[in-house]
Amino acid sequence: MAIEVQSTSDVSTTYIKLLVYGQAGAGKTTLIKTLPNPIICSAEGGLLSIKDADLPFIKVGSMTDLRDAYLWLVDNGSKYESVALDSISEIAEVVLNHEKKQAKDPRQAYGAMQEQMTDLIRAFRDLPMHVYMTAKLEKMTDETGKILYAPSMPGNKTGQQLPYFFDELLALRVEKDSDGNIWHGLKCKGDSAWQAKDRSGSLNEWEEPDLGKLIKKIGGA
């Protein structure tokens, strides 16, 4: 077999794969409006915040719906530049509830859910377009009593794997400044409390909540 040696400088950043997590009402769904030419797969039914944007969406109520949406995007996705899954936390809960009805042992249900979600996330991530997934916020306490924040998924193993699927794992934070004014920001670098990562190395610790600008900054199309 012939071996072709390549250079890392030629690695393409055409399509960016992002996961953003945050508390309810932080604006994860609203961020979809900042994506380049998006289509939405919505499992939450919370699209009222972007009603004014007149964006196309596919309603997802089951794993079958999501598989059908994926196959449709494989054939028709070229007319869009981005796809948003809102949210994978909700989708995982739908899958888990379905599996619990099928399995006698709850452990089997969690295992089946994890396998399906892993395959699903990989499949959507590898579509030739920008991929944006949202997740709920999980607040945890470690053995020392320290509070930790991370994306929420049913089943510890599924949540632990999430960061490895994405180029960018970002926390959408809602904070107050010294004058009491509320501001929204994307935390792009992890610390001892918040899970985050920037595989591109192009982002600052804090960035404006605009995914289109982030994609350009990273070097995506």
N, C-alpha and C positions, 0 to 999 in steps of 0.2 A: 504493500500500500504506500502510495506517494504521500509524503508529509509536506505540508505547506506551512512555513514559519511566517507569522504575521506580526505586526506591531500594534501595541496597545493604543498608540496614537491614532490608529485608524478605526477604533471602536466607535460605532455610530451612537449618537444620542438623539436620533430622529424622534422616537416616541418615548415619552416619560410616563412612568407608572407610579402613581401616588396613592397613599392611604392617609386620610386625615381623620383623627378622632377628637371628640370633645363632648362636653355636656349638652344636654337637650337645650335647644334654643341658642346655641353658640353661633350658628350660621353655617353649618356644614352643607346643608342643602342649598343655601343661597350662593355658596361658592361655585356651584355648577354654572351659574350665569357667566362666570369669568373664564370658563373653558373655551377653547376654540371650537366652534361649530359642533356642539355636543348633542348626543341622544342619551336619554336617561332610562335605566331599568330601575323602577321604583317599587320597593317592597313595603314602604312605610306609609304611603298615602299622604305624605306631608308636603305636598308640592305647592301649597298655597303661597308660600313665601316667594316663589318664582313665577307666579301666575302671569305677571306683567311681561315676562321674557318671551312667552309664546314658543316654548321649546318642545320638540317631539319627545314622547316618552312611551315606554312599554310597561304596563302594569304586571307585576310579578306576585303571584299568590301561592306558588308552589314551585318545587324543583323542576317539574315538567315545564312550567312557564319559562323558567330561567334557561333551561336547555334549549327550548324552542327559540328564545330570544338570541341566544348565542349562535345557533345555526343560522338564524336570519341575518345576524350581523356578519357572519362569515361570507354570506352571499351578497349582502347589500350594504355592508359597512363602509364601502369606499366613498359614499356620499357624505360621510361624517368624518370629522377630524378627531373627535373624542367620544368616549362612552363613560357614563357615570353609573355606578351601582350604589344605590342609596336605600338601605345600608346593608352591609354584609352581616352585621350583628343580627338584624331582623331576619335576613334570609336564613342564617344558621338556626335561629329559633324555630322557624317554619319547618325546616328539614328535621330538626330534633323532635318536634312534636309529632311529625309524621312517623318517624322511626320508632318512637315510644309506643305507638299504637300497633306496630308490626312485631316488635320484639318482646319476648317474655322477660329478658334480663335487661335492666336499664343500661348496664355496661355495654351491651351490644348496640343499643340505640346510640350512645355517645360515640362508639367506634365507627358506626356506619355514617353518622353525621360528619365526623372528622374526615373520613375518607372522601365523602362527596364534596365537602367544602374545599378540601385541598385540591381536588381535581378541577372544581369550578373556578377557584381563584386563579389557578395556573392557566386554565383555558382562556379566561377573559384577559388576564395579564398579557398573554402572548398575542393578542389581536394586534394587527398593524395599525394602531392608532394610539393616541394618548388615553390612558386608563386611570380613572379616578374612582376610588372606593371610599365610602365613609363607614365609620364604626362608632358605636357608643363609647362613652368613657367608663372605665372601671377604676374604682378607688379601692386599693388594697392596703393591708397593714402587714409588714413583715414581722419576723420573730422578735425583733427589737422594739416593735411598736411604731416604727417609722411608716409614714403614709407614702404610697407609691401610686402613680397614675399611668394607665396603659390602655390600649384598645380593648374593648369588651367583646368576648365571644363565649358562648356556652362551651364548657369543657376546657380545662387548663391547658391541655396539650395544643389544642387548636389556636388559642390565643398566643401561646409562646412561639408558635411557628410563623405568625403573621409578619413580623419585621423582615423575614428572609425573602418574602415574595416581592418586595417593592424596592424601587430606587429611593423613594422618599417616604419616610414615615414622619408625619408632622402632627403636632398637637395644636388645635385651634383653641386659644385661650381668650377668656373674657376677664379683663382686669380693670381696676380703677387706678388713675394716677393720683398724685399728691393733692390735687384739687377736687378729687371725687368724680372726675369725668370718666365714663366707661369707654374702654377701647378694646378692639379685637386685634389679635395678632397670631401669626403662625410661628410656633416655636420649632425650629429646625435642627437644633442640637440638643441631644439628651443630657440630662444631669441626674443627680442622685434621686430625684423625685419623679421626673417626667421622662417617659420613654419617647425618643425621637432619633432620627438619623437622616443624614444627607449624603447619599453615596456619591453624588457628583462632586462634592467639595466646593460648590459654587455659591452656596447660600450663606447668608449671615445667620447668627443665632436667632434673630427675629426678622421676619419678613412680613410685608403687607399682605393681607388676605386677598390675593389676586392670583389665581392659578395660571392665567395666561402670561402674566409677567414672570412668574416663577419658571414656567416652561421655557420662555425666551432666555432667561438668565442662565438656565442650565445648559442651553444650547439646542433644545428641541425645535422641531419645525413649527 
